[in-house]
């Protein structure tokens, strides 16, 4: 009983300061019934979701003991104990199984040797990736993820496809001001756009997920090949010699492209309004541009969001703040979600 109490005290202390962990399957988003927990440097995940992927039998008894039966193995986790039992043999744990909001959470890495999967940790992104190779398991994981998908405030956006483009990257740094590279700002904000869209059931493709050189052609080719509903490119601005110029502007190309009532211009207007109001930037309006590669080579409504001016002191201070990245990314995503929601048919 003493060990159980100490374990739970440790759990609650860690819960108050733990990092945000994302669990993915083959690097795709994987929804869980409860958020993962970091405890003693181990990642604990809901046992139910893992068992459903691998078709494992889970038994629970009133003495706070959970038993997993899979592939001829019997694994017993007494809740709160630093000891598990595998086929009746004691095994020391780095972290105990716990209960979180009545959900049984177990150390994922410990289960690796008993399931047909590889568990990878990716730092500093704080991503746990479950690598599956068998098609049956991949399909089952997709089904499990769908069953735990949060309800979207934008139901018409669910399963729509959006390509999010983090401008520049790799050797193409973009604007460089105050020791800050535009490419890094773009990727950070774009990742927040992706996260908010995926929370609402949108299928998101990123043109880059890291600091790599990515051609303009590959960006538009991706969008066209997946038949995206919308294309959104994230950038930041700079204008040397004019430090007073500040704010957000969204670029679009006037065209006949119309995706169920949404045009590049309407998408630009919606995003422009959301970023200015929710992220607190000066509204510079939308601009029709006919000479930009990604706006000319995509087959769907497309925009370039110039979030802020790196050459303006006020905007640069915002861009140095990670919270601003989150606010701007979320605002862009809400503009996208409202546009998807408005699509007819």
SVG drawing of the C-alpha trace seen along z (x, -y; Angstrom):
<svg xmlns="http://www.w3.org/2000/svg" viewBox="-24 -54 46 73">
<polyline fill="none" stroke="black" stroke-width="0.4" points="0.0,0.0 2.9,-2.4 4.5,-1.8 1.1,-2.5 0.7,-5.8 4.2,-7.0 3.7,-6.1 0.6,-8.2 2.2,-11.1 5.0,-11.0 2.4,-10.8 0.6,-13.9 3.8,-15.9 5.0,-15.0 1.6,-15.6 1.8,-19.3 5.0,-19.9 5.2,-17.3 5.9,-18.1 3.3,-17.7 3.8,-14.4 2.4,-13.5 1.9,-9.8 1.9,-9.0 1.6,-5.8 4.0,-5.7 4.3,-9.5 0.6,-9.9 -1.7,-11.5 -3.0,-9.0 -6.0,-10.0 -6.1,-8.6 -8.9,-8.4 -6.5,-10.2 -3.4,-12.3 0.0,-10.5 1.8,-11.0 5.5,-11.4 6.6,-9.6 10.2,-8.7 11.3,-9.6 8.8,-7.0 5.8,-7.6 2.5,-6.1 -0.3,-5.7 -3.9,-4.4 -3.8,-0.6 -7.2,-0.3 -6.0,-1.9 -2.9,0.2 -4.8,3.4 -7.3,2.5 -4.6,2.1 -3.0,5.5 -6.3,7.3 -5.0,8.1 -7.3,9.3 -7.4,7.0 -8.8,8.2 -9.3,6.0 -9.9,7.2 -11.2,5.4 -7.8,5.6 -6.5,2.9 -4.6,5.4 -4.7,5.3 -3.8,8.4 -2.9,8.4 -3.0,11.6 -1.4,11.4 0.5,13.9 0.8,16.5 2.1,14.0 0.4,12.9 1.5,9.5 0.2,8.4 0.4,4.7 -0.6,4.1 -1.6,0.4 1.0,-1.8 3.6,1.0 7.1,0.8 6.9,4.5 5.1,6.3 4.7,10.0 5.4,11.5 4.3,15.2 4.5,15.2 8.1,13.9 8.8,10.6 10.0,7.7 11.2,4.4 9.5,1.3 10.9,-2.2 7.4,-3.6 4.3,-1.9 0.9,-1.5 -1.4,-4.2 -5.0,-5.4 -5.8,-8.7 -9.4,-9.7 -10.3,-6.0 -8.2,-5.2 -5.4,-2.6 -2.1,-4.1 0.9,-1.7 4.5,-2.3 4.6,-2.0 8.3,-1.1 7.8,1.9 5.2,3.4 7.5,3.1 8.9,6.7 5.4,8.2 3.8,6.4 4.6,6.4 5.9,2.8 8.9,0.6 8.7,-2.3 10.7,-5.4 11.3,-8.6 11.9,-11.8 13.4,-14.7 13.1,-17.7 9.7,-17.4 8.5,-15.2 7.0,-12.7 6.6,-9.0 6.2,-7.1 4.8,-3.6 6.2,-1.9 3.8,0.7 4.6,2.7 1.7,5.1 -1.1,3.7 -3.7,5.3 -2.3,3.5 -2.0,0.2 -5.7,0.4 -6.7,1.3 -4.7,-1.6 -6.4,-4.0 -9.8,-2.7 -8.8,-3.0 -7.7,-6.6 -10.9,-7.5 -12.9,-6.1 -11.2,-8.5 -11.1,-11.5 -12.4,-14.7 -15.6,-16.2 -14.9,-19.1 -16.6,-22.5 -16.4,-22.5 -18.0,-19.1 -17.8,-20.0 -14.0,-20.3 -13.6,-16.7 -11.5,-14.6 -11.0,-17.7 -7.4,-17.9 -5.2,-20.9 -1.5,-21.4 0.4,-23.6 3.6,-25.0 6.3,-26.3 8.1,-28.8 11.8,-28.6 13.9,-26.0 17.4,-24.6 19.7,-26.7 16.8,-29.0 16.7,-31.0 14.3,-33.7 14.5,-37.0 17.3,-37.3 17.0,-40.0 18.2,-40.4 19.9,-37.0 16.5,-35.3 15.9,-33.3 12.5,-33.6 12.5,-29.9 12.5,-28.9 9.6,-31.3 7.6,-29.9 8.1,-26.3 7.1,-27.0 3.9,-28.8 3.0,-26.2 3.3,-23.4 0.8,-25.2 -1.5,-25.5 -1.2,-21.8 -1.9,-20.9 -5.1,-23.0 -6.4,-21.7 -5.8,-18.1 -7.6,-18.6 -10.6,-19.3 -10.3,-16.3 -8.6,-17.9 -6.1,-15.7 -2.9,-17.8 0.1,-17.4 3.2,-19.5 5.6,-20.5 8.3,-20.2 8.5,-19.1 12.1,-20.1 14.8,-22.5 15.3,-21.1 15.6,-22.8 12.3,-22.3 11.7,-23.4 8.7,-25.5 7.8,-22.8 7.8,-20.0 5.4,-22.1 2.8,-22.6 3.3,-19.1 2.4,-17.8 -0.7,-19.9 -1.9,-18.9 -1.1,-15.2 -3.2,-14.8 -6.0,-16.9 -5.9,-19.3 -9.0,-21.3 -6.8,-24.3 -3.2,-25.3 -1.8,-27.7 1.8,-28.9 3.2,-30.5 5.8,-33.3 7.0,-36.4 7.9,-39.8 10.8,-42.2 11.3,-45.6 14.7,-47.2 14.7,-50.9 11.1,-51.1 11.0,-50.1 7.6,-51.5 5.8,-49.1 4.2,-46.3 1.3,-43.9 -0.2,-40.9 -1.1,-40.7 -2.4,-37.7 -1.5,-37.2 -3.7,-35.5 -4.2,-35.4 -7.5,-36.3 -8.6,-33.3 -11.6,-31.2 -10.6,-28.4 -13.5,-27.8 -13.7,-24.9 -17.3,-24.5 -17.8,-28.2 -14.4,-29.0 -12.0,-31.1 -8.4,-32.2 -9.7,-35.7 -12.4,-34.6 -9.8,-32.3 -7.4,-35.2 -10.0,-37.5 -11.1,-35.1 -7.5,-34.3 -6.5,-38.0 -9.3,-38.9 -8.6,-36.0 -4.9,-36.6 -5.3,-40.3 -8.1,-39.9 -6.8,-36.8 -3.0,-37.3 -3.2,-41.0 -1.4,-42.2 -2.0,-45.3 -4.4,-44.5 -2.6,-45.4 -5.3,-43.7 -5.2,-41.2 -3.2,-41.6 -3.8,-40.2 -0.4,-38.9 -0.2,-37.3 3.6,-36.5 4.1,-34.1 5.0,-30.5 2.9,-28.6 -0.2,-30.7 0.1,-30.1 0.9,-26.3 -1.7,-25.1 -5.1,-23.7 -7.0,-24.7 -7.7,-28.0 -4.2,-29.1 -2.8,-31.8 0.5,-33.1 0.1,-34.4 2.8,-37.0 2.3,-37.0 4.4,-39.9 7.4,-42.2 10.7,-41.1 12.0,-44.6 9.5,-46.3 10.5,-46.4 7.0,-45.7 6.4,-42.8 9.8,-41.3 9.2,-41.3 6.0,-39.3 7.9,-36.9 10.4,-36.2 7.6,-34.9 6.6,-31.3 3.1,-32.1 2.7,-34.5 3.6,-31.6 0.8,-29.5 -1.7,-32.4 -0.9,-33.1 -0.9,-29.5 -4.2,-28.9 -5.7,-32.0 -4.6,-30.9 -6.1,-27.5 -9.4,-29.0 -9.6,-30.9 -9.0,-27.7 -11.6,-25.8 -14.2,-28.5 -13.5,-28.3 -13.8,-24.5 -17.0,-24.7 -18.5,-27.0 -17.9,-24.7 -21.1,-23.7 -21.9,-20.0"/>
</svg>
